[in-house]
Amino acid sequence: RERFDFGGRDVASWFPRHMAKGLRQMRLALRRADCLVHIPLSGRNPALQEALGIRPHVLVLNKMDLADPRRQPVSAGARPGWCSGGVTGSPVPVPLQVVPLVARLVADSPRYHRAESSEHNILVIGVPNVGKSSLINSLRRLHLKKGKATAVGGEPGITKAVLSRIQVCEKPLMYLVDTPGVLPPKLGDVETGMKLALCGAIHDHLVGEDIMADYLLYTLNKQQQFGYVQHYRLGQPCDHIEPVLKHVALARGRTQKVKVLTGTGNVNMTMLNYPAAAYEFLRDFRAGRLGRVTLD
């Protein structure tokens, strides 16, 4: 396929109401922040862009072990610092880089009304499910030898409120504030929203697992990422989602019993569960089982 048909979908319904409250809380927290640690994905939040411009900030490219190494990340406003990190358990440099980098940036920047304070307040921001809480927990383990202080999960919405400050380092004295994942109220276009949904930043049911799986297949083929062919033993790439989901449903045993009314009575039939197969397809992509893919 040369293009993908989104069927006139409207992304306005993909912005949960609780995120508006989260945005208000974050704006208040920004007043007490010395530095921002931003974990970006497709589209940066214009509601926080003004604060990003007047405070030092670090972009952390998390889950880099799932990204295509051939596609280099590019983002406007990336300076003064980059970090990179993973999700699959392999050693990554992010925790080692963040604290010294932030300390240097704060020392070299005006702190205005916080000039007298020796402690550093860092606000961690990003869209849902990009690893903000995981980053905070890893920094605590590295610098304080402490366990996790904030809940993590593979679904968006685990952190629903701006939490109390969480200490992550003693020297320098540094506190990080975890924040709820917040999407821009206006995502710009459906394709940006779809990319965020594939990465788990939007609840699947708000978008629809069927169209998400179809867009994922379109993207994999467009980028010539054919890892799904080998993973599902398809034999060759496929441009249509139905045969792929049928194969996934048969291979994974995703079936459902359906009652059919006939002229002689009710008959129970076993049919393939395509929504469950679509979810399997999405889950395999998010776990990196279909290869390393960069959507942007």
C-alpha positions as CSV (number, residue, x, y, z in Angstrom):
1,R,0.0,0.0,0.0
2,E,1.2,3.5,-0.9
3,R,-1.0,5.2,1.8
4,F,-3.1,4.2,4.8
5,D,-6.8,5.0,5.0
6,F,-7.7,6.1,8.5
7,G,-11.4,6.1,7.7
8,G,-12.0,9.7,8.9
9,R,-11.2,9.0,12.5
10,D,-11.1,11.9,14.9
11,V,-8.3,12.0,17.5
12,A,-10.2,14.3,19.8
13,S,-11.8,11.4,21.6
14,W,-8.4,9.9,22.3
15,F,-7.5,12.6,24.9
16,P,-8.8,11.4,28.3
17,R,-10.4,14.1,30.5
18,H,-8.0,13.4,33.5
19,M,-5.1,14.6,31.4
20,A,-6.4,18.2,31.5
21,K,-6.1,18.1,35.3
22,G,-2.6,16.6,34.9
23,L,-1.6,19.5,32.7
24,R,-2.8,22.1,35.3
25,Q,-0.8,20.3,38.0
26,M,2.3,20.1,35.9
27,R,2.2,23.9,35.2
28,L,2.2,24.6,38.9
29,A,5.0,22.1,39.5
30,L,7.1,23.8,36.8
31,R,7.5,26.9,38.9
32,R,9.5,24.9,41.5
33,A,11.6,23.0,38.9
34,D,15.3,23.7,38.2
35,C,15.5,21.3,35.3
36,L,13.3,19.2,33.1
37,V,13.9,15.6,32.1
38,H,11.8,15.0,29.0
39,I,11.2,11.5,27.5
40,P,9.8,12.3,24.0
41,L,7.7,10.4,21.6
42,S,5.9,11.4,18.4
43,G,4.9,15.1,18.9
44,R,6.0,17.2,21.9
45,N,3.5,18.9,24.1
46,P,3.0,22.6,23.1
47,A,1.4,23.3,26.4
48,L,4.8,22.9,28.1
49,Q,6.9,24.3,25.4
50,E,7.3,27.8,27.0
51,A,8.7,26.2,30.2
52,L,11.1,24.1,28.2
53,G,12.4,27.2,26.6
54,I,13.4,29.0,29.9
55,R,14.8,26.1,31.9
56,P,17.6,23.7,31.1
57,H,16.3,20.3,29.9
58,V,17.5,16.9,29.0
59,L,15.9,14.6,26.5
60,V,16.1,11.0,27.5
61,L,15.5,8.6,24.6
62,N,14.2,5.6,26.5
63,K,13.6,2.1,25.1
64,M,16.4,2.5,22.6
65,D,16.9,-1.2,22.5
66,L,13.5,-1.4,20.7
67,A,14.4,1.2,18.1
68,D,15.8,0.7,14.7
69,P,19.6,1.5,14.9
70,R,19.5,2.6,11.3
71,R,17.1,5.5,12.0
72,Q,18.8,8.2,14.0
73,P,16.6,10.1,16.4
74,V,16.0,13.8,15.5
75,S,14.2,16.3,17.6
76,A,14.1,20.1,17.7
77,G,15.4,21.6,20.9
78,A,17.4,18.5,21.7
79,R,20.3,20.5,23.3
80,P,21.8,20.8,25.8
81,G,21.9,17.1,26.6
82,W,20.9,13.6,25.2
83,C,20.7,10.3,27.1
84,S,19.6,6.9,25.8
85,G,18.2,3.9,27.5
86,G,16.6,0.5,27.1
87,V,13.7,-1.6,28.3
88,T,14.7,-5.2,27.9
89,G,17.0,-5.5,30.9
90,S,20.4,-5.0,29.1
91,P,22.8,-2.5,30.6
92,V,22.1,1.1,29.5
93,P,23.9,4.4,30.2
94,V,20.9,6.5,31.1
95,P,21.1,6.3,35.0
96,L,24.9,7.0,34.8
97,Q,24.4,10.1,32.7
98,V,21.4,11.9,34.1
99,V,22.5,13.1,37.5
100,P,25.9,14.6,36.5
101,L,24.4,16.1,33.4
102,V,21.5,17.7,35.3
103,A,23.9,19.0,38.0
104,R,26.1,20.6,35.4
105,L,23.2,22.2,33.6
106,V,21.6,23.6,36.8
107,A,25.0,25.0,37.9
108,D,25.4,26.8,34.5
109,S,21.9,28.2,34.4
110,P,20.2,31.1,36.3
111,R,17.9,29.7,39.1
112,Y,16.1,33.0,39.8
113,H,14.2,32.6,43.1
114,R,15.8,29.3,43.9
115,A,19.4,30.6,43.8
116,E,19.8,30.2,47.6
117,S,18.8,26.6,47.7
118,S,21.4,23.8,47.4
119,E,18.9,21.1,46.4
120,H,17.8,20.3,42.8
121,N,14.2,19.8,41.9
122,I,13.8,17.9,38.6
123,L,10.5,17.4,36.8
124,V,10.2,14.3,34.7
125,I,7.7,14.7,31.8
126,G,6.5,12.8,28.8
127,V,3.6,11.1,27.2
128,P,2.1,8.0,28.9
129,N,4.0,4.7,29.1
130,V,7.5,6.0,28.0
131,G,9.3,4.9,31.2
132,K,9.3,8.0,33.5
133,S,8.7,6.0,36.7
134,S,11.2,3.4,35.6
135,L,13.8,6.1,35.1
136,I,13.2,7.5,38.6
137,N,13.4,4.0,40.2
138,S,16.6,3.2,38.4
139,L,18.2,6.4,39.6
140,R,17.3,5.6,43.2
141,R,18.8,2.1,42.9
142,L,22.0,3.5,41.4
143,H,22.6,6.5,43.7
144,L,20.8,5.6,46.9
145,K,20.7,1.8,46.8
146,K,17.0,2.1,47.4
147,G,14.0,0.1,46.0
148,K,11.4,1.5,43.7
149,A,9.4,4.5,44.9
150,T,6.8,4.8,42.2
151,A,4.6,2.2,40.4
152,V,5.4,1.2,36.9
153,G,3.4,-0.7,34.3
154,G,3.0,-1.5,30.6
155,E,-0.2,0.4,30.2
156,P,-0.8,4.2,30.1
157,G,-2.3,5.8,33.2
158,I,-0.3,4.1,36.0
159,T,0.8,7.5,37.3
160,K,-2.4,9.6,37.6
161,A,-1.2,12.6,39.7
162,V,1.8,14.7,40.3
163,L,3.5,12.9,43.2
164,S,5.6,14.2,46.1
165,R,9.2,14.8,45.5
166,I,11.3,11.6,45.3
167,Q,15.0,11.8,46.4
168,V,17.3,10.1,43.9
169,C,20.7,11.3,44.9
170,E,22.5,12.6,48.1
171,K,25.4,14.5,46.6
172,P,24.2,16.6,44.9
173,L,20.9,16.6,46.8
174,M,18.5,15.9,44.0
175,Y,14.8,15.2,43.9
176,L,12.7,14.1,41.0
177,V,9.0,14.5,40.6
178,D,7.1,11.9,38.6
179,T,4.2,13.2,36.6
180,P,1.2,11.7,34.9
181,G,1.7,11.0,31.2
182,V,0.0,13.8,29.3
183,L,-0.8,14.0,25.6
184,P,-1.1,17.3,23.8
185,P,-4.9,18.2,23.8
186,K,-4.6,18.5,20.0
187,L,-2.5,15.7,18.5
188,G,-2.2,17.4,15.1
189,D,-3.2,14.5,12.9
190,V,-4.4,11.0,13.1
191,E,-1.1,9.4,12.1
192,T,0.7,11.0,15.0
193,G,-2.0,9.7,17.4
194,M,-1.7,6.2,15.8
195,K,2.1,6.1,16.4
196,L,1.6,7.1,20.0
197,A,-1.1,4.4,20.4
198,L,1.2,1.7,19.0
199,C,3.8,2.7,21.6
200,G,1.2,2.2,24.4
201,A,0.7,6.0,25.1
202,I,-3.1,5.7,24.4
203,H,-5.4,3.0,25.6
204,D,-5.9,0.5,22.8
205,H,-9.7,0.4,23.2
206,L,-9.9,4.2,22.5
207,V,-8.3,3.7,19.1
208,G,-9.3,0.2,18.2
209,E,-7.0,-2.8,18.1
210,D,-8.1,-3.8,14.6
211,I,-7.0,-0.5,12.9
212,M,-3.9,-0.3,15.1
213,A,-2.8,-3.8,13.9
214,D,-3.5,-2.8,10.3
215,Y,-1.5,0.4,10.6
216,L,1.3,-1.5,12.2
217,L,1.4,-4.0,9.3
218,Y,1.4,-1.1,6.9
219,T,4.3,0.6,8.7
220,L,6.4,-2.6,8.9
221,N,6.0,-3.2,5.2
222,K,6.7,0.4,4.3
223,Q,9.9,0.3,6.2
224,Q,10.7,-3.1,4.9
225,Q,10.8,-4.5,8.4
226,F,9.8,-8.1,7.7
227,G,10.6,-9.6,11.1
228,Y,6.9,-10.5,11.5
229,V,7.2,-12.9,8.5
230,Q,9.8,-15.0,10.3
231,H,8.2,-14.6,13.8
232,Y,4.9,-15.9,12.6
233,R,6.3,-18.2,9.9
234,L,4.2,-16.7,7.2
235,G,6.4,-17.6,4.2
236,Q,6.3,-14.1,2.7
237,P,5.3,-10.5,3.5
238,C,1.5,-9.8,3.4
239,D,-0.1,-6.4,2.7
240,H,-3.5,-7.3,4.2
241,I,-4.1,-7.7,7.9
242,E,-6.8,-10.4,7.8
243,P,-4.5,-13.2,6.7
244,V,-1.9,-12.2,9.2
245,L,-4.4,-12.2,12.1
246,K,-5.8,-15.5,10.9
247,H,-2.4,-17.0,11.1
248,V,-1.7,-15.5,14.5
249,A,-5.1,-16.7,15.9
250,L,-4.5,-20.3,14.6
251,A,-0.9,-20.3,15.9
252,R,-1.8,-18.9,19.3
253,G,-5.1,-20.7,19.8
254,R,-7.1,-17.5,19.9
255,T,-10.6,-18.8,19.4
256,Q,-14.0,-18.1,20.9
257,K,-17.3,-20.0,21.1
258,V,-20.2,-18.3,19.3
259,K,-23.9,-19.4,19.6
260,V,-25.6,-19.6,16.2
261,L,-29.3,-19.8,15.8
262,T,-30.3,-22.3,13.1
263,G,-33.7,-23.7,12.0
264,T,-33.2,-26.8,14.2
265,G,-32.0,-24.9,17.3
266,N,-28.9,-23.3,18.8
267,V,-25.5,-24.5,17.7
268,N,-22.2,-23.6,19.4
269,M,-19.4,-22.9,17.0
270,T,-15.7,-22.2,17.5
271,M,-14.5,-19.2,15.6
272,L,-11.2,-17.4,15.4
273,N,-10.9,-14.4,17.7
274,Y,-9.5,-11.7,15.5
275,P,-9.5,-8.9,18.2
276,A,-7.4,-11.2,20.5
277,A,-5.1,-11.9,17.6
278,A,-4.7,-8.2,16.9
279,Y,-3.8,-7.6,20.5
280,E,-1.2,-10.4,20.3
281,F,0.3,-8.7,17.2
282,L,0.5,-5.4,19.0
283,R,2.0,-7.0,22.1
284,D,4.7,-8.8,20.1
285,F,5.6,-5.4,18.5
286,R,5.9,-3.6,21.8
287,A,8.1,-6.4,23.3
288,G,10.5,-6.2,20.4
289,R,9.7,-9.7,19.1
290,L,9.0,-8.4,15.6
291,G,12.4,-6.6,15.3
292,R,13.7,-3.2,16.2
293,V,11.4,-0.5,14.7
294,T,11.3,3.3,14.9
295,L,7.9,4.8,14.0
296,D,9.0,8.4,13.6
